[in-house]
Amino acid sequence: MNPQITPYSGTETKKEQVASMFNNISGTYDFLNHFLSLGIDIIWRKKAIKELLAAKPKKILDVATGTGDFAFESIKILKPEQIIGVDISEGMLSVARKKIADRNLSNVFSVQLGDSEGLHFEDNTFDAITVAFGVRNYENLEKGLADMFRVLKPGGKVVILEFSK
């Protein structure tokens, strides 16, 4: 597998291009995502989150959290003590922070700039890790998955929701 994929021509890395793209669309992302998928993305998120019901995770990492939709649905269904979302797009995180504040969920959900390939957490930190529609944007898939499993507690569960190959 190619360790570094550049999706478009240019000198920026895939990671830089993806961050720039999501920064540019962050203000309209939620609307477009729900509209273009005819709301099916919401059904898929709920189904994926229900895969974690038996595990009853208390501490969840949401990688490629974007505007936080997967984490918000996780809070409703799983009622964890803490969810930390990481994303490479400051624009998307800005939208997520506003949604967290509007929903008064800062005691449960926080977000920070970061990506799957260099998670700034101790080993064995999280009971569960989720990724919704983000794995396709990893610059180095093996490295990203390896770092996710590094911070997952033994016996923890990873749920990845994706529709690309």
C-alpha positions as CSV (number, residue, x, y, z in Angstrom):
1,M,0.0,0.0,0.0
2,N,1.2,3.5,-0.8
3,P,2.2,5.1,2.5
4,Q,1.5,8.6,1.4
5,I,-1.3,9.4,-1.0
6,T,-1.7,12.9,-2.6
7,P,-5.2,13.1,-3.9
8,Y,-4.7,16.1,-6.1
9,S,-1.9,17.7,-8.0
10,G,0.2,20.1,-6.1
11,T,2.9,20.2,-3.5
12,E,0.7,19.9,-0.4
13,T,0.3,16.5,1.3
14,K,-3.0,14.8,1.3
15,K,-3.5,15.8,5.0
16,E,-2.9,19.4,4.2
17,Q,-5.3,19.3,1.2
18,V,-8.0,17.6,3.2
19,A,-7.7,20.1,6.1
20,S,-7.9,23.0,3.7
21,M,-10.9,21.5,1.9
22,F,-12.8,21.0,5.2
23,N,-11.8,24.4,6.5
24,N,-13.4,25.9,3.4
25,I,-16.7,23.9,3.6
26,S,-17.1,23.8,7.4
27,G,-19.9,26.4,7.6
28,T,-22.1,24.4,5.2
29,Y,-20.9,20.9,5.8
30,D,-23.8,19.7,8.1
31,F,-26.5,21.0,5.7
32,L,-24.8,19.5,2.6
33,N,-24.1,16.2,4.3
34,H,-27.6,15.6,5.4
35,F,-29.2,17.1,2.2
36,L,-27.0,15.2,-0.3
37,S,-27.4,11.9,1.5
38,L,-31.2,12.4,2.0
39,G,-30.6,12.0,5.7
40,I,-29.3,8.4,5.3
41,D,-26.1,9.4,7.0
42,I,-28.0,9.9,10.2
43,I,-29.5,6.4,10.0
44,W,-26.0,4.9,9.4
45,R,-24.5,6.8,12.3
46,K,-27.2,5.5,14.7
47,K,-26.7,1.9,13.4
48,A,-22.9,2.2,13.8
49,I,-23.1,3.6,17.3
50,K,-25.4,0.8,18.4
51,E,-22.5,-1.6,17.8
52,L,-21.0,-0.2,21.0
53,L,-24.1,-0.7,23.2
54,A,-22.9,-3.9,24.7
55,A,-19.5,-2.5,25.5
56,K,-20.9,0.4,27.5
57,P,-17.9,2.7,26.9
58,K,-17.3,5.4,29.4
59,K,-14.5,7.2,27.5
60,I,-14.7,7.5,23.7
61,L,-12.3,9.0,21.2
62,D,-14.0,10.2,18.0
63,V,-11.4,10.5,15.3
64,A,-12.1,12.9,12.3
65,T,-14.9,14.3,14.5
66,G,-15.6,17.1,12.1
67,T,-18.6,19.1,13.4
68,G,-19.3,16.4,16.0
69,D,-22.4,14.7,14.6
70,F,-21.2,11.2,15.4
71,A,-20.2,12.2,19.0
72,F,-23.5,13.9,19.6
73,E,-25.4,10.8,18.6
74,S,-23.0,8.7,20.7
75,I,-23.9,10.9,23.7
76,K,-27.6,10.3,23.1
77,I,-27.4,6.6,22.7
78,L,-24.4,5.5,24.8
79,K,-24.3,8.1,27.5
80,P,-20.6,8.0,28.1
81,E,-18.8,10.0,30.7
82,Q,-16.4,11.6,28.2
83,I,-16.0,12.0,24.5
84,I,-12.9,13.6,23.0
85,G,-13.1,14.5,19.3
86,V,-10.0,15.1,17.2
87,D,-9.9,16.6,13.7
88,I,-7.3,18.1,11.3
89,S,-9.7,21.0,10.4
90,E,-9.9,23.9,12.7
91,G,-12.9,25.1,10.7
92,M,-14.8,22.0,11.5
93,L,-13.8,22.1,15.1
94,S,-15.0,25.6,15.4
95,V,-18.5,24.5,14.3
96,A,-18.3,21.6,16.7
97,R,-17.3,23.9,19.6
98,K,-20.3,26.1,18.9
99,K,-22.6,23.0,18.8
100,I,-21.2,21.7,22.1
101,A,-21.8,25.1,23.8
102,D,-25.3,25.4,22.3
103,R,-26.2,22.0,23.6
104,N,-24.5,22.6,27.0
105,L,-22.4,19.5,26.6
106,S,-18.9,20.8,27.5
107,N,-18.9,18.6,30.6
108,V,-19.0,15.5,28.3
109,F,-17.7,16.4,24.9
110,S,-14.5,18.3,24.0
111,V,-12.6,18.7,20.7
112,Q,-9.0,19.3,19.8
113,L,-6.9,19.7,16.7
114,G,-5.2,16.4,15.8
115,D,-5.2,13.4,13.5
116,S,-5.1,9.7,13.7
117,E,-1.5,9.4,12.8
118,G,-0.2,11.2,15.9
119,L,-2.7,11.0,18.7
120,H,-1.5,12.8,21.8
121,F,-2.9,10.4,24.3
122,E,-1.4,7.8,26.6
123,D,-1.5,4.1,25.5
124,N,-4.7,2.3,26.6
125,T,-6.8,5.4,27.3
126,F,-10.1,4.8,25.6
127,D,-12.8,2.2,26.0
128,A,-14.0,2.8,22.4
129,I,-12.9,4.7,19.3
130,T,-15.2,5.9,16.5
131,V,-14.6,7.2,13.0
132,A,-17.4,8.3,10.7
133,F,-16.6,9.0,7.1
134,G,-13.0,9.9,7.9
135,V,-10.8,6.8,7.2
136,R,-10.8,7.6,3.5
137,N,-9.0,10.8,4.2
138,Y,-6.1,9.3,6.2
139,E,-2.8,10.0,4.6
140,N,-1.3,6.8,5.9
141,L,-4.0,4.3,6.7
142,E,-1.8,1.7,8.5
143,K,-0.2,4.4,10.7
144,G,-3.6,5.9,11.6
145,L,-5.2,2.6,12.5
146,A,-2.1,1.6,14.5
147,D,-2.1,4.7,16.6
148,M,-5.9,4.4,17.2
149,F,-5.3,0.8,18.5
150,R,-2.4,2.1,20.6
151,V,-4.7,4.4,22.6
152,L,-7.5,1.8,22.8
153,K,-7.8,-0.1,26.1
154,P,-7.4,-3.9,25.9
155,G,-10.8,-5.3,25.1
156,G,-12.0,-2.0,23.7
157,K,-13.9,-1.6,20.5
158,V,-13.3,0.4,17.3
159,V,-16.3,1.3,15.1
160,I,-15.5,2.7,11.7
161,L,-18.4,4.0,9.5
162,E,-17.3,4.4,5.9
163,F,-18.7,3.9,2.4
164,S,-15.7,3.9,0.2
165,K,-13.4,1.0,-0.7
